[in-house]
């Protein structure tokens, strides 16, 4: 089986590594910059932007590839799945119209409202700056300001936390009024990812991501500084009822897409806020999260290549998907100054990490020398019977990296988890 992995980040390294566990699967890669980890796995690599659809299709045809696995959101928005499938290459990833569940936040909210899908926050869609500004000016309470299009996980502004009222107005102006304004949800975030074959939805272990740049959940939002999952695949501040509701919301979204003639195939990522009233949808993503992909794929015990086949054929069953009953902690190393003014071009040295998995991200390798770029550099995933064991493995590996990089030492610690549990108890 020949499978193309599109994308060159930590998420895509995790996808390629999981596919490569089947020794009969050949990995091919398309990425804008060479990821050292993917480069070591792939039989053939095409270095182009992931949105250069025609070149990617030609590469796939030349190499007679069987399937494609799309990592990032930008090629989905560019219609890469539509083009590959038209060329006879089935994909793990939705067609452009179905990917709008992520790429068009107005579409997502309006679809949820139209279909009566639970977990919808109060929201308003705006296409005019003066109207949005007036709404902000008169709104009582805190608001979340979201650009309608893709943000790379960094484009949301929270009025009352990150910006004041005038700052929110200024931000809306910078978006030319193309914004979704939502009530600010209070609670604890969790991520539920699932494999979807158009009809069937098979969930993966729950993960909690940490977007804020610095320890203690302070600083700007990032693409994700790290994440963790528990041995029972749940989270201690998410009840079974909360979990069931989140799954039903995801299933309802998939069913709605199918009824609309836009069957959803690939990975569906639900970002939820667990509130006093239960889970509310922060957003859906049309692909794996980064770093959350590294947590769940590191635990996958069934053959990802076979899962790809069943997604393409629409024959995915729960028996095709299983995960090891262990905890994971993922810690990202980032350049000093990240995210505002990252120091690129710095040499780093990876130390001993036999107890943790290493996934490369935005880093260049020349010979045996690793050099930082402008985004997240590499990640370690610790796995253990307990969260403490997994955290210790990830922290030990991350602490051994030498050079001008840093990481959040608090991710996966008992202290941070207890803080989450206490917050949820306080709300309820």
Buried (B, 14 or more C-beta within 10 A) or exposed (E): BBBBBBBBBBBBBBBBBBBBBBEEBBBBBBBBEBBBBBBEBBEBBBEEBBBBBEEBBEBBEEBEBBBBBBBBBBBBBBBBBBBBBEBEBBBBBBBBBBBBBBBBBBBBBBBBEEBEBBBBBEBBBBEEBEEBBEBBEEBEEBBBBBBBBBBEBEBBBBBEEBBEBEBBBEBBBEBEBBBBBBBBBEBBBBBBBBBBBBBBBBBBBBBBBBBBBBBEBEBEBBBBBBBBBBBEBBBBBBBEEBBEBBBBBBBBBBBBBBEBEBBBBBBBBBBBBBBEEBBBBBBBBBBBBBBBBBBBBBBBEBBBBBBBBBBBEEEBEEEBBEBBEBBBBBBBBBBEEBBEEBBBEBEBEBEEBEBBBBBBBBBBBEEEEBBBBBBBBBBBBBBBEEBBBBBBBBBBBBEBBEBBBBBBBBBBBEEBBEBBEEBBEEBE
